[in-house]
Amino acid sequence: MSHRDREGGSPVESPLRAPARVHIVTNSQSEQARSLEARARQGLESQGIVVSIEPTDSEVGPVGLDVHRDAGLSAQDLILVLGGDGTMLRAAEVSRASGAAILGVNLGHVGFLAEAEHEDINFVIESIFQGNWIVEERTALDVSVMGNPNGGSAPIIASTWALNEISVEKQAREKMISVLVDVDRRPLSRWGCDGVICATPTGSTAYAFSAGGPVIWPEVRALLLVPISAHALFARPSVIAPTSVIGLDLAHDSPAVLWADGRRMLNLEGGCRIEVKAHASPVRFARLITAPFTDRLVAKFELPIDGWRGKK
């Protein structure tokens, strides 16, 4: 769906000026994306904007949780993403050190995180140059792994963050893991399951949605907890306050693997404790169009709305 098809036409507020620098992150496996990168670079540089290109060696998600790429950006710069949601998650890693806003042009299948479609590239370039965009902050997750599930002062042995979700999943196909879940140090339930997902509202349309979780509008500040194939009396998705801390205690005979946004991974020994809370630093998205999330949901999931009697 192009920008002309969306409700609403102009941002509520815009930056005072165009960004001094635009850093382009491209899906290098896509010929269309590479072609679009050349067009975007030429168009932006013709307007006097400095353009830099993310190297292709950051395409593959690194193993480990503390890996990040510092592209030397500032919060006043902009990251232009040409690709699908996977490329957007890669760009979120690039932006993390600086807080630079991310603007996505979708070349993937669904592209829930993108702001525009590939046919809108001229409109995108013009909007960037004119400073005609606003910044929307999205909740991120702050994740800590501790070696002792019973000690509140146990040292943190690993930490990471996520834009969409973290998942704690079984290592062996033939064996479930046992997880005791608590919220703010109060026990909720023990699940024998294939895994557990902790997601943000942004991630509610991704892995958590596939596992049966609800869609949460991105303006809502909340945490989402979704068990994966749990054998338990209470095994429903839960929407939890953004001020809360979710705790996941692995049984000693339940080694697992932790994935952050499906890109960063850590093997977990049985007996680990994982704590998840809202991150103090949100991920910043650049928005060109103030279209309601409902419209995006309908368009991306191709939801049937025939017979609706309201005004289109």
BADREN-751642 format. One line per field, with one value per residue (C-alpha): x, y, z. Coordinates in steps of 0.1 Angstrom, whole numbers. Each point is the difference from the previous one (the first is absolute). Layout:
% residues N
u (X / ...) $
v (Y / ...) $
w (Z / ...) $
***
This chain:
% residues 312
u (0 / 15 / -1 / -28 / -22 / 3 / -22 / 16 / 24 / 25 / 19 / -12 / 35 / 33 / 37 / 14 / 22 / 10 / 25 / 37 / 6 / -20 / 13 / -14 / -5 / -9 / -10 / 31 / -16 / -27 / 8 / -29 / 13 / 34 / -15 / -21 / 30 / 17 / -31 / -3 / 37 / 0 / -32 / 12 / 35 / -15 / -17 / 32 / -6 / 30 / -7 / 18 / -7 / -1 / 25 / -14 / 20 / -26 / -27 / 2 / -11 / 30 / 2 / 0 / -21 / 23 / 10 / -9 / 12 / 9 / -3 / 11 / -35 / -17 / -36 / -3 / 8 / -25 / 3 / -18 / -8 / -6 / -13 / -25 / -5 / 33 / 19 / -18 / 11 / 35 / -3 / -13 / 34 / 18 / -20 / 2 / 32 / -11 / -38 / -2 / -36 / -8 / -20 / -9 / -9 / -16 / 13 / -10 / -33 / -18 / 23 / -18 / 28 / 5 / -16 / -2 / 0 / 26 / -21 / 1 / 38 / -3 / -25 / 23 / 31 / -20 / -14 / 35 / 14 / -29 / 2 / -36 / 0 / -7 / 16 / -19 / 15 / -6 / 5 / 30 / 9 / 28 / 11 / 23 / 12 / 10 / 16 / -19 / -39 / -3 / 23 / -13 / 36 / 14 / 25 / -12 / 18 / -14 / -23 / -16 / -29 / -27 / -24 / -25 / 5 / 22 / -7 / 12 / -3 / 9 / 33 / -10 / -29 / -11 / -1 / -21 / 15 / -15 / -3 / -13 / -14 / -3 / -10 / 17 / 14 / -35 / -4 / -25 / 2 / 23 / -1 / 12 / 4 / 19 / 9 / -11 / -2 / 3 / -10 / -6 / -31 / 21 / 8 / -36 / -5 / 31 / 10 / -24 / -29 / 10 / 0 / -36 / 6 / -22 / 8 / 8 / -2 / 35 / -12 / -7 / 28 / 0 / 19 / -13 / 6 / -9 / 7 / 9 / -19 / -3 / -15 / -15 / -35 / 8 / 19 / -16 / 18 / 2 / 3 / 21 / 7 / 31 / 13 / 1 / 29 / -7 / 21 / 6 / 17 / 12 / 0 / 34 / -7 / -12 / 28 / -14 / 10 / -8 / -7 / -3 / -19 / 10 / 35 / 20 / 3 / 12 / 0 / -14 / 9 / -28 / -5 / 4 / -23 / -11 / -14 / -18 / -12 / -7 / 33 / 8 / 10 / -28 / 6 / -8 / -19 / -4 / -36 / -11 / -37 / -21 / -23 / -18 / 15 / -34 / 5 / 35 / -13 / -27 / 23 / 29 / -22 / -24 / -29 / -36 / -19 / -25 / -34 / 14 / -24 / 24 / 18 / 32) $
v (0 / 33 / 32 / 13 / -28 / 7 / 21 / 32 / 19 / 20 / -6 / 18 / 15 / -2 / 5 / 35 / -11 / -29 / -24 / 8 / -37 / -29 / -35 / -26 / -36 / -23 / -36 / -9 / -32 / 19 / 14 / 23 / 14 / 6 / 19 / 20 / 8 / 16 / 21 / 11 / 9 / 20 / 18 / 9 / 11 / 22 / 19 / 4 / -28 / -21 / -37 / -30 / -37 / -28 / -28 / -33 / -19 / 11 / -19 / -32 / 2 / -5 / -28 / 15 / 26 / 30 / 4 / 34 / 22 / 36 / 18 / 33 / 14 / 26 / 5 / 27 / -24 / -23 / -37 / -9 / -37 / -17 / -35 / -20 / -3 / -20 / 29 / 24 / -21 / 2 / 38 / 1 / -15 / 26 / 28 / -12 / 19 / 33 / 1 / 10 / -4 / -28 / 5 / -32 / -5 / -35 / -24 / -31 / -20 / 17 / 28 / 9 / 22 / 19 / 34 / 0 / -23 / -1 / 20 / 29 / 5 / 34 / 11 / -13 / 19 / 32 / -4 / -6 / 31 / 22 / -13 / -11 / -29 / -6 / -24 / -27 / -18 / -37 / -20 / -23 / -29 / -1 / -35 / -14 / -36 / -11 / -33 / -5 / 0 / 4 / 28 / 35 / 14 / -27 / 15 / 6 / -23 / 14 / 28 / 11 / 20 / -6 / 20 / -28 / -28 / -23 / -37 / -27 / -33 / -37 / -12 / -35 / -8 / -30 / 17 / 29 / 25 / 7 / 38 / 16 / 34 / 29 / 37 / 24 / -29 / -15 / -35 / -3 / -35 / -29 / -10 / -32 / 15 / 4 / 35 / 34 / 33 / 34 / 27 / 37 / 15 / 4 / -37 / -10 / -5 / -21 / -33 / 6 / 3 / -33 / -16 / 11 / 34 / 31 / 30 / 30 / 35 / 15 / 31 / -24 / -3 / -36 / -33 / -32 / -35 / -29 / -37 / -23 / -33 / -1 / -30 / 19 / 10 / 37 / 5 / 30 / 31 / 28 / 38 / 14 / 35 / 16 / 8 / -37 / -25 / -34 / -28 / -34 / -26 / -31 / -33 / -15 / -28 / 26 / 14 / 25 / 25 / 37 / 20 / 38 / 11 / -33 / 15 / -3 / -33 / -14 / -36 / -2 / -26 / -15 / 20 / 34 / 29 / 25 / 34 / 21 / 36 / 31 / 16 / 35 / 9 / -5 / -7 / 31 / -3 / 28 / 3 / 17 / -6 / 1 / -28 / -19 / -33 / -16 / 8 / -15 / -31 / -4 / 6 / -22 / -30 / 6 / -2 / -2 / 33 / -4 / 14 / 26 / 30 / 27 / 25 / -13) $
w (0 / -10 / 20 / -22 / 11 / 37 / 22 / 13 / -21 / 21 / 32 / 31 / 6 / -18 / 8 / -5 / -28 / -22 / 16 / -7 / -7 / -13 / 7 / -24 / 11 / -29 / -5 / -21 / -11 / -19 / -35 / 3 / 33 / -14 / -29 / 23 / 21 / -30 / -7 / 36 / 3 / -32 / 10 / 36 / -11 / -26 / 28 / 19 / 25 / 11 / -7 / 15 / -7 / 25 / -9 / -11 / 26 / 26 / -19 / 20 / 36 / 23 / 26 / 35 / 17 / 5 / -36 / -15 / -29 / 6 / -33 / 14 / -2 / 22 / 11 / -27 / -28 / -18 / -9 / -33 / -3 / -33 / 6 / 21 / 38 / 3 / -14 / 23 / 30 / -13 / -2 / 36 / 10 / -19 / 15 / 36 / 10 / -14 / 2 / -37 / -13 / -25 / -31 / -19 / -36 / -4 / -25 / 19 / 3 / 30 / 10 / 32 / 12 / -32 / -6 / -38 / -30 / -27 / -25 / 25 / -1 / -17 / 27 / 27 / -14 / -2 / 35 / 15 / -18 / 12 / 35 / -4 / 25 / 37 / 25 / 17 / 30 / 3 / 32 / 0 / 24 / 25 / 7 / 27 / 5 / 35 / 10 / 33 / -2 / 37 / 8 / -6 / 1 / -23 / -25 / -36 / -23 / -33 / -11 / -32 / -14 / -26 / -21 / -8 / 25 / 18 / 0 / 24 / -18 / 5 / -14 / -7 / -23 / 20 / 34 / 15 / 24 / 34 / 8 / 31 / -9 / 24 / -3 / 24 / 20 / 6 / -15 / -29 / -13 / -9 / -36 / -17 / -35 / -32 / 10 / 12 / -19 / 16 / -25 / -5 / -16 / -32 / 2 / 6 / -37 / -4 / 17 / 29 / -24 / -17 / 35 / 7 / 17 / -4 / -22 / 21 / -14 / 0 / 20 / 29 / 25 / 11 / 1 / -16 / 14 / -23 / 8 / -29 / 0 / 37 / 20 / 29 / 13 / -4 / -32 / -16 / -13 / 25 / -4 / 28 / 13 / -15 / 35 / 9 / -2 / -15 / 14 / -17 / 22 / -19 / 18 / 5 / -26 / -26 / -21 / -25 / -26 / 1 / -32 / -1 / -31 / -17 / -6 / 32 / 18 / 33 / 13 / 35 / 26 / 21 / 32 / -17 / 8 / -27 / 9 / -26 / 4 / -21 / -11 / 11 / -36 / -26 / -37 / -21 / -32 / -26 / -12 / -32 / 2 / 31 / -11 / 27 / 10 / -9 / -37 / 0 / 17 / -26 / -29 / 12 / 10 / -28 / 24 / -14 / 4 / -28 / 11 / 24 / -1 / 12 / -21 / -18) $
***
